[in-house]
Amino acid sequence: MAEIIDLQEQQQAPKFDPNKKYTWGTDAKFVLDGGDFGMLLNTLRAIVNTKEAQTILLAKQAGDILEDTLSAAVEAGVVVELPENKSSL
């Protein structure tokens, strides 16, 4: 009887499908072993240290500066919100 219950529990266990979207709580824990952690860390370091990545990171910083400048201009009243076009069809 216990074998039947164990078999039923195994059949009902969720299976990962890479084509589906998943979510988890902010307190969910994921554990990596040292080999996986090292591989991920070294891969990210190698990517970020490329000339192309450095250019993209600088572009992100430039975009942030422009966004902050625009925000300050809006708050100072120099830039005003463009009213939505209300077209009658």
HELIX and SHEET records of a PDB file:
HELIX    1   1 ALA A    2  GLN A   12  1                                  11    
HELIX    2   2 GLY A   34  VAL A   48  1                                  15    
HELIX    3   3 LYS A   51  GLU A   75  1                                  25    
END                                                                             
